[in-house]
Amino acid sequence: MSLVSKLIAIACGTFIGFGAIAQTYPTKPIRLIVPFAPGGSTDIIARSMADPLSKQLGQSVIVENKAGGGGSVGALEVMRAPKDGYTLGIATVSTTASNPAINNKIGYDPIKDFTPITNIAATPNVIVVNPSFPARDYKTFIEVIKKNPGKYSYASSGTGGIGHMQTELFKSLTGTFIVHIPYRGAGPGLVDVVAGQVPIMFDNLPSALPFIKDGRLIPIVIAAPKRLAQLPNVPTFAEVGLAPANRMAYYGLLGPAGLPKDVVDKIYAAAQKAALDPAVKKRIEDTGSIININGPEAFSKEIAAEYSTYKGVVAKQKLELE
């Protein structure tokens, strides 16, 4: 056999091998990286999907929490993983849009370094205030903060997190100024807002809702497609004339850049079936989230749109890492 023939044979064997991998995938357990600590919204959605995905794919899906760096530690682990579909990650707005928008040393490009597979769920975000704040509705809230620039502060999960960036987007749209108080995670920030140490927070609905229900937080305005059954008297940002701020948080699946299309399609199909299972759907929706399976192309566009939006917020608000 000539050298050319040997090279052709090797190349053909390689392509056949890739095809075989895609057709037989998966043949071993799959890691699902959650880029935050256990117990938060990201972790809840990942664990709600893990067992149903295992059943659909015929292999265990093992959730691993890799917290740190506002989600960047876990995201970097997914980026560096082999391109074989055995390490996946949960994509959030913080890891794929708001954090990389403000941190140019984060170590990855959210558009180029990952393969989006599908969104799973979207979570409304809500501006809440401590009951001591002198407003209990949006009209009064905006009047108070406009009349008192710099007097009030808001808590966030940290610089570059979704709560920080959504509040800065809100400020840029309304021409208001409230002072940013970053925390090491949304949980500690929320505790201080409930305690009255900080008066305002833009938080995920699942974590804020229990405090709203027992009267320890007052909801002002919410980012959601329409008013929620849980909060029928709370308007959406679109209703109060702030449609660009009417952005929910997404929780989706992604892998490292370059995942074979057949593998992506197989995971997407499994995620579709898993998320629409009535028990899984109920568990996710009970947290205040909304099922939003949309596929690789739509999820890619969603990530790119969020990243672009928050790059714009960083530029307009002249934001820097603190």
Sine and cosine of phi, psi and omega as CSV:
sin_phi,cos_phi,sin_psi,cos_psi,sin_omega,cos_omega
0.00,0.00,0.75,-0.66,0.01,-1.00
-0.95,0.32,0.28,-0.96,0.02,-1.00
-0.86,0.51,-0.66,0.75,0.01,-1.00
-0.88,0.48,-0.70,0.72,0.00,-1.00
-0.89,0.46,-0.65,0.76,0.02,-1.00
-0.89,0.46,-0.68,0.73,0.00,-1.00
-0.90,0.44,-0.65,0.76,0.03,-1.00
-0.90,0.44,-0.67,0.74,0.01,-1.00
-0.89,0.46,-0.67,0.74,0.01,-1.00
-0.90,0.44,-0.70,0.71,-0.01,-1.00
-0.88,0.48,-0.70,0.72,0.00,-1.00
-0.89,0.45,-0.65,0.76,0.02,-1.00
-0.89,0.45,-0.61,0.79,0.02,-1.00
-0.90,0.43,-0.71,0.70,-0.01,-1.00
-0.90,0.43,-0.64,0.77,0.05,-1.00
-0.89,0.46,-0.63,0.78,0.02,-1.00
-0.88,0.47,-0.69,0.72,0.03,-1.00
-0.88,0.48,-0.67,0.74,0.01,-1.00
-0.88,0.47,-0.65,0.76,-0.01,-1.00
-0.91,0.42,-0.64,0.77,0.02,-1.00
-0.87,0.50,-0.73,0.68,-0.03,-1.00
-0.89,0.46,-0.64,0.77,-0.05,-1.00
-0.94,0.34,-0.58,0.82,-0.07,-1.00
-1.00,-0.05,-0.22,0.98,-0.03,-1.00
-0.83,0.56,0.68,-0.74,-0.09,1.00
-0.99,-0.11,0.48,-0.88,0.04,-1.00
-0.90,-0.44,0.08,1.00,0.02,-1.00
-0.42,-0.91,0.19,-0.98,-0.02,-1.00
-0.85,0.52,0.46,-0.89,-0.03,-1.00
-0.93,-0.38,0.73,-0.69,0.09,-1.00
-1.00,0.04,0.71,-0.71,0.09,-1.00
-0.88,-0.48,0.97,-0.26,-0.09,-1.00
-0.99,0.14,0.84,-0.55,0.13,-0.99
-0.98,-0.20,0.89,-0.46,-0.13,-0.99
-0.99,0.16,0.33,0.95,0.03,-1.00
-0.66,-0.76,0.16,-0.99,-0.03,-1.00
-0.93,0.36,0.33,-0.94,0.03,-1.00
-0.88,0.48,0.50,-0.87,0.15,-0.99
0.98,-0.21,-0.35,0.94,0.00,-1.00
-0.99,0.12,-0.01,-1.00,-0.04,-1.00
-0.86,0.51,-0.66,0.75,-0.01,-1.00
-0.88,0.48,-0.71,0.70,-0.01,-1.00
-0.91,0.41,-0.65,0.76,-0.01,-1.00
-0.88,0.48,-0.71,0.70,-0.02,-1.00
-0.93,0.38,-0.65,0.76,0.03,-1.00
-0.87,0.49,-0.72,0.70,-0.04,-1.00
-0.95,0.30,-0.46,0.89,0.09,-1.00
-0.92,0.40,-0.51,0.86,-0.06,-1.00
-1.00,-0.06,-0.38,0.93,-0.17,-0.99
-0.86,0.51,-0.80,0.59,-0.03,-1.00
-0.91,0.42,-0.72,0.70,0.06,-1.00
-0.87,0.50,-0.61,0.80,0.06,-1.00
-0.91,0.42,-0.64,0.77,0.04,-1.00
-0.84,0.54,-0.70,0.72,-0.01,-1.00
-0.91,0.42,-0.64,0.77,-0.03,-1.00
-0.95,0.32,-0.59,0.81,-0.08,-1.00
-1.00,-0.04,-0.28,0.96,0.02,-1.00
0.98,0.19,0.24,0.97,0.07,-1.00
-0.62,-0.78,0.45,-0.89,0.00,-1.00
-0.90,0.44,0.66,-0.75,0.15,-0.99
-0.93,-0.37,0.93,-0.37,-0.15,-0.99
-0.97,-0.25,0.88,-0.48,0.00,-1.00
-0.98,0.20,0.77,-0.64,0.07,-1.00
-0.81,-0.59,0.83,-0.56,0.04,-1.00
-1.00,0.03,0.86,-0.51,0.03,-1.00
-0.81,-0.58,0.99,0.17,-0.09,-1.00
-0.99,0.10,0.32,-0.95,0.09,-1.00
0.77,-0.64,0.53,-0.85,0.07,-1.00
0.89,0.45,0.55,0.84,-0.01,-1.00
0.90,0.44,0.47,0.88,-0.01,-1.00
0.98,-0.18,-0.15,0.99,-0.09,-1.00
-0.95,0.32,-0.50,0.86,-0.01,-1.00
-0.88,0.47,-0.75,0.66,0.02,-1.00
-0.92,0.40,-0.65,0.76,0.01,-1.00
-0.89,0.46,-0.65,0.76,0.02,-1.00
-0.90,0.43,-0.59,0.81,0.03,-1.00
-0.90,0.44,-0.65,0.76,0.06,-1.00
-0.91,0.41,-0.71,0.71,-0.02,-1.00
-0.84,0.55,-0.63,0.78,-0.09,-1.00
-1.00,0.07,-0.08,1.00,-0.07,-1.00
-0.95,0.31,0.39,-0.92,0.11,-0.99
-0.85,0.53,0.51,-0.86,-0.07,-1.00
-1.00,0.04,0.85,0.53,-0.10,-1.00
-0.82,-0.57,-0.01,1.00,0.04,-1.00
1.00,0.06,0.08,1.00,-0.02,-1.00
-0.99,-0.13,-0.04,1.00,0.19,-0.98
-0.75,-0.66,0.91,-0.41,0.05,-1.00
-0.88,-0.47,0.21,-0.98,0.03,-1.00
-0.65,-0.76,0.34,-0.94,0.15,-0.99
-1.00,0.00,0.84,-0.55,0.04,-1.00
-1.00,-0.03,0.72,-0.69,0.08,-1.00
-0.81,-0.59,0.21,-0.98,0.06,-1.00
-0.88,0.47,-0.62,0.79,0.00,-1.00
-0.88,0.47,-0.70,0.71,-0.09,-1.00
-0.98,0.18,-0.48,0.88,-0.09,-1.00
-0.94,-0.34,-0.05,1.00,-0.05,-1.00
-0.64,-0.77,-0.93,0.36,-0.18,-0.98
-0.94,0.35,-0.68,0.73,-0.02,-1.00
-0.93,0.37,-0.77,0.64,0.06,-1.00
-0.91,0.41,-0.37,0.93,0.03,-1.00
-0.91,0.40,-0.53,0.85,-0.05,-1.00
-0.98,-0.20,-0.34,0.94,-0.10,-0.99
-0.91,-0.42,0.99,-0.15,-0.03,-1.00
-0.99,0.17,0.04,1.00,0.06,-1.00
-0.93,-0.37,0.35,0.94,-0.10,-0.99
-0.93,0.38,-0.41,0.91,0.10,-1.00
0.98,-0.20,-0.02,1.00,0.04,-1.00
-0.48,-0.88,0.39,-0.92,0.10,-1.00
-0.97,-0.23,0.89,-0.46,-0.09,-1.00
-0.91,0.42,-0.31,0.95,-0.01,-1.00
-1.00,-0.04,-0.65,0.76,-0.13,-0.99
-1.00,-0.05,-0.42,0.91,-0.20,-0.98
-0.99,-0.15,0.12,0.99,-0.02,-1.00
-0.67,-0.74,0.34,-0.94,0.14,-0.99
-0.94,-0.35,0.97,-0.22,0.07,-1.00
-0.90,0.43,0.67,-0.74,-0.01,-1.00
-0.94,-0.34,-0.80,0.60,0.10,-0.99
-0.14,-0.99,0.53,-0.85,0.27,-0.96
-0.93,0.36,0.46,-0.89,0.08,-1.00
-0.93,-0.37,-0.78,0.63,-0.09,-1.00
-0.54,-0.84,0.40,-0.91,0.08,-1.00
-0.84,-0.55,0.65,-0.76,-0.05,-1.00
-0.88,-0.48,0.81,-0.58,0.10,-0.99
-0.88,0.47,0.53,-0.85,0.09,-1.00
-0.89,-0.46,0.56,-0.83,-0.14,-0.99
-0.71,-0.70,0.67,-0.74,0.19,-0.98
-0.99,0.13,0.82,-0.57,0.03,-1.00
-0.84,-0.55,0.42,-0.91,0.06,-1.00
-0.74,-0.67,0.42,-0.91,0.14,-0.99
-0.92,0.39,0.57,-0.82,0.00,-1.00
-0.84,0.55,-0.33,0.95,0.03,-1.00
-0.98,0.22,-0.22,0.97,0.00,-1.00
-0.93,0.38,0.64,-0.77,-0.10,-1.00
-0.98,0.19,0.70,0.71,0.09,-1.00
-0.34,-0.94,0.60,-0.80,0.02,-1.00
-0.78,-0.63,0.17,0.99,0.05,-1.00
-0.51,-0.86,0.22,-0.98,-0.11,-0.99
-0.91,0.42,-0.68,0.74,-0.05,-1.00
-0.84,0.54,-0.74,0.67,-0.01,-1.00
-0.94,0.33,-0.62,0.79,-0.01,-1.00
-0.85,0.53,-0.76,0.65,-0.05,-1.00
-0.92,0.38,-0.57,0.82,0.05,-1.00
-0.90,0.43,-0.69,0.73,-0.04,-1.00
-0.90,0.43,-0.74,0.68,-0.07,-1.00
-0.96,0.27,-0.44,0.90,0.06,-1.00
-0.95,0.31,-0.57,0.82,0.00,-1.00
-0.98,0.21,-0.28,0.96,-0.10,-1.00
-0.75,-0.66,0.89,0.46,-0.03,-1.00
-0.87,0.49,0.78,-0.63,0.02,-1.00
0.99,0.13,-0.13,0.99,-0.02,-1.00
-0.97,0.25,-0.59,0.81,-0.10,-1.00
-0.96,-0.29,0.40,-0.91,-0.02,-1.00
-0.80,-0.59,0.29,-0.96,0.06,-1.00
-0.74,-0.67,0.55,-0.84,0.03,-1.00
-1.00,-0.05,0.49,-0.87,0.11,-0.99
-0.59,-0.81,0.16,-0.99,0.03,-1.00
-0.96,0.27,-0.11,0.99,-0.01,-1.00
0.66,-0.76,0.30,-0.95,0.00,-1.00
-0.88,0.48,0.80,-0.60,0.00,-1.00
1.00,-0.06,-0.18,0.98,0.05,-1.00
-0.95,0.30,0.25,-0.97,-0.07,-1.00
-0.89,0.47,-0.61,0.80,0.01,-1.00
-0.89,0.45,-0.65,0.76,0.04,-1.00
-0.90,0.44,-0.76,0.65,-0.12,-0.99
-0.95,0.31,-0.56,0.83,0.05,-1.00
-0.93,0.37,-0.59,0.81,0.04,-1.00
-0.93,0.38,-0.63,0.78,0.03,-1.00
-0.92,0.39,-0.58,0.82,0.10,-1.00
-0.89,0.45,-0.71,0.71,0.05,-1.00
-0.85,0.53,-0.72,0.70,0.00,-1.00
-0.88,0.47,-0.65,0.76,-0.02,-1.00
-0.93,0.38,-0.53,0.85,0.00,-1.00
-0.98,0.22,-0.50,0.87,-0.08,-1.00
-0.97,-0.23,-0.15,0.99,-0.03,-1.00
0.92,0.39,0.52,0.85,-0.03,-1.00
-0.96,-0.28,0.26,-0.97,0.03,-1.00
-0.71,-0.71,0.93,-0.36,0.17,-0.99
-0.82,-0.57,0.54,-0.84,-0.18,-0.98
-0.99,0.11,0.71,-0.70,-0.01,-1.00
-0.99,0.12,0.79,-0.62,0.10,-1.00
-0.87,-0.49,0.99,-0.15,-0.03,-1.00
-0.98,0.19,0.61,-0.80,0.05,-1.00
-0.88,-0.48,0.17,-0.99,0.09,-1.00
-1.00,0.01,0.91,0.41,-0.02,-1.00
0.90,-0.44,0.44,-0.90,-0.03,-1.00
-0.93,0.37,-0.56,0.83,-0.04,-1.00
-0.83,0.55,-0.82,0.57,0.02,-1.00
-0.87,0.50,-0.61,0.80,0.04,-1.00
-0.89,0.45,-0.71,0.71,-0.01,-1.00
-0.89,0.46,-0.63,0.77,0.03,-1.00
-0.85,0.52,-0.68,0.73,-0.02,-1.00
-0.95,0.32,-0.51,0.86,0.08,-1.00
-0.94,0.35,-0.68,0.73,0.06,-1.00
-0.87,0.49,-0.62,0.78,-0.01,-1.00
-0.98,0.22,-0.21,0.98,0.02,-1.00
1.00,0.01,0.14,0.99,0.03,-1.00
-0.95,0.30,-0.54,0.84,0.08,-1.00
-0.76,-0.65,0.68,-0.73,-0.14,-0.99
-1.00,0.10,-0.36,0.93,-0.20,-0.98
-0.72,-0.69,0.53,-0.85,0.14,-0.99
-0.43,-0.90,0.58,-0.81,0.13,-0.99
-0.96,-0.28,0.96,-0.27,-0.19,-0.98
-0.77,-0.64,0.30,-0.95,0.14,-0.99
-0.89,0.46,0.65,-0.76,0.00,-1.00
-0.86,0.51,-0.68,0.73,-0.05,-1.00
-0.82,0.57,-0.61,0.79,-0.01,-1.00
-0.99,0.14,-0.49,0.87,-0.02,-1.00
-0.99,0.12,-0.48,0.88,-0.15,-0.99
-0.84,0.55,-0.69,0.73,0.02,-1.00
-0.85,0.53,-0.61,0.79,0.00,-1.00
-0.96,0.28,-0.52,0.85,0.08,-1.00
-0.91,0.41,-0.69,0.72,-0.05,-1.00
-0.89,0.45,-0.57,0.82,-0.02,-1.00
-0.99,-0.12,0.22,0.98,0.14,-0.99
0.99,0.16,0.16,0.99,-0.01,-1.00
-1.00,0.01,-0.14,0.99,0.16,-0.99
-0.67,-0.74,0.51,-0.86,0.02,-1.00
-0.93,-0.38,0.86,-0.51,0.04,-1.00
-0.98,0.21,0.68,-0.73,-0.07,-1.00
-0.95,-0.31,-0.76,0.65,-0.04,-1.00
-0.37,-0.93,0.50,-0.86,-0.14,-0.99
-0.76,-0.65,0.56,-0.83,0.10,-1.00
-1.00,-0.06,0.97,-0.24,-0.04,-1.00
-0.29,-0.96,0.38,-0.92,-0.01,-1.00
-0.89,0.46,-0.52,0.85,0.02,-1.00
-0.43,-0.90,0.16,-0.99,0.04,-1.00
-0.85,0.53,0.59,-0.81,-0.06,-1.00
-1.00,-0.06,0.54,-0.84,0.02,-1.00
-0.87,0.49,-0.55,0.84,0.01,-1.00
-0.94,0.34,-0.45,0.90,-0.06,-1.00
-0.71,-0.71,0.91,0.40,-0.12,-0.99
-0.90,0.43,-0.35,0.94,-0.04,-1.00
-0.99,-0.11,0.04,1.00,-0.04,-1.00
-0.98,-0.18,0.87,-0.50,-0.03,-1.00
-0.96,0.28,0.38,-0.93,0.13,-0.99
-0.99,0.11,0.27,-0.96,0.06,-1.00
-0.88,0.48,-0.57,0.82,0.02,-1.00
-0.88,0.47,-0.63,0.78,-0.01,-1.00
-0.90,0.43,-0.53,0.85,-0.05,-1.00
-1.00,-0.09,0.23,0.97,0.09,-1.00
1.00,0.05,0.32,0.95,-0.03,-1.00
-0.84,-0.54,0.82,0.57,-0.07,-1.00
-0.82,0.57,-0.62,0.79,0.01,-1.00
-0.88,0.48,-0.38,0.92,0.01,-1.00
-1.00,0.03,-0.04,1.00,-0.07,-1.00
-0.99,0.12,0.86,0.52,-0.13,-0.99
-0.90,-0.43,0.83,-0.55,0.04,-1.00
-1.00,0.05,0.31,-0.95,0.07,-1.00
-1.00,0.09,0.71,-0.70,0.03,-1.00
-0.97,-0.23,0.41,-0.91,0.07,-1.00
-0.70,-0.71,0.96,-0.27,-0.09,-1.00
-0.78,-0.63,-0.04,-1.00,0.03,-1.00
-0.95,-0.30,0.67,-0.74,0.13,-0.99
-0.55,-0.84,0.22,-0.98,0.08,-1.00
-0.71,-0.71,-0.05,-1.00,0.07,-1.00
-0.91,0.42,0.37,-0.93,0.04,-1.00
-0.85,0.53,0.60,-0.80,0.09,-1.00
1.00,0.00,0.27,0.96,0.07,-1.00
-0.89,0.45,0.68,-0.73,0.04,-1.00
-0.85,0.53,0.64,-0.77,-0.05,-1.00
-0.85,0.53,-0.64,0.77,-0.02,-1.00
-0.88,0.47,-0.60,0.80,0.03,-1.00
-0.93,0.36,-0.70,0.71,0.04,-1.00
-0.85,0.53,-0.73,0.68,-0.03,-1.00
-0.88,0.47,-0.61,0.79,-0.02,-1.00
-0.93,0.37,-0.66,0.75,0.02,-1.00
-0.92,0.39,-0.67,0.75,0.01,-1.00
-0.87,0.49,-0.73,0.69,0.01,-1.00
-0.88,0.48,-0.65,0.76,0.02,-1.00
-0.91,0.41,-0.64,0.76,0.01,-1.00
-0.91,0.41,-0.63,0.78,0.06,-1.00
-0.84,0.55,-0.78,0.62,-0.03,-1.00
-0.91,0.42,-0.65,0.76,-0.02,-1.00
-0.90,0.43,-0.72,0.70,-0.08,-1.00
-0.94,0.34,-0.44,0.90,-0.02,-1.00
-1.00,-0.01,-0.01,1.00,0.13,-0.99
-0.89,0.46,0.78,-0.63,-0.09,-1.00
-0.80,0.60,-0.64,0.76,-0.02,-1.00
-0.92,0.38,-0.66,0.75,0.01,-1.00
-0.92,0.38,-0.72,0.70,0.01,-1.00
-0.84,0.55,-0.70,0.71,-0.01,-1.00
-0.91,0.42,-0.67,0.74,-0.02,-1.00
-0.88,0.47,-0.67,0.74,0.00,-1.00
-0.95,0.32,-0.69,0.72,-0.04,-1.00
-0.94,0.33,-0.42,0.91,0.06,-1.00
-0.91,0.42,-0.36,0.93,0.03,-1.00
-0.99,0.14,-0.13,0.99,-0.07,-1.00
0.98,-0.19,0.00,1.00,0.01,-1.00
-1.00,0.03,0.20,-0.98,-0.02,-1.00
-0.80,-0.59,0.77,-0.64,0.05,-1.00
-0.89,0.45,0.74,-0.68,-0.05,-1.00
-0.53,-0.85,0.90,0.44,0.06,-1.00
-0.96,0.29,0.82,-0.57,-0.09,-1.00
-0.70,-0.71,-0.17,0.99,0.10,-1.00
1.00,0.01,0.23,-0.97,-0.13,-0.99
-0.85,0.53,-0.74,0.67,-0.07,-1.00
-0.91,0.40,-0.73,0.68,-0.02,-1.00
-0.92,0.40,-0.62,0.78,-0.01,-1.00
-0.93,0.36,-0.59,0.81,0.08,-1.00
-0.86,0.51,-0.71,0.71,0.01,-1.00
-0.91,0.42,-0.62,0.78,0.00,-1.00
-0.89,0.45,-0.71,0.70,0.02,-1.00
-0.89,0.47,-0.72,0.70,-0.01,-1.00
-0.88,0.47,-0.62,0.78,0.01,-1.00
-0.92,0.40,-0.68,0.74,0.00,-1.00
-0.92,0.40,-0.68,0.73,0.00,-1.00
-0.88,0.48,-0.70,0.72,0.02,-1.00
-0.89,0.46,-0.68,0.73,0.01,-1.00
-0.86,0.51,-0.73,0.68,-0.09,-1.00
-0.98,0.20,-0.41,0.91,0.18,-0.98
-0.89,0.45,-0.62,0.79,0.05,-1.00
-0.91,0.41,-0.64,0.77,0.03,-1.00
-0.90,0.44,-0.68,0.73,0.01,-1.00
-0.86,0.51,-0.70,0.71,-0.02,-1.00
-0.92,0.39,-0.73,0.68,-0.07,-1.00
-0.92,0.39,-0.64,0.76,-0.05,-1.00
-1.00,0.03,-0.05,1.00,-0.02,-1.00
0.82,0.58,0.77,0.64,-0.07,-1.00
-0.99,0.10,0.58,-0.82,0.07,-1.00
-0.67,-0.74,0.37,-0.93,0.08,-1.00
-0.90,0.44,0.68,-0.73,-0.05,-1.00
-0.99,-0.16,0.00,0.00,0.00,0.00
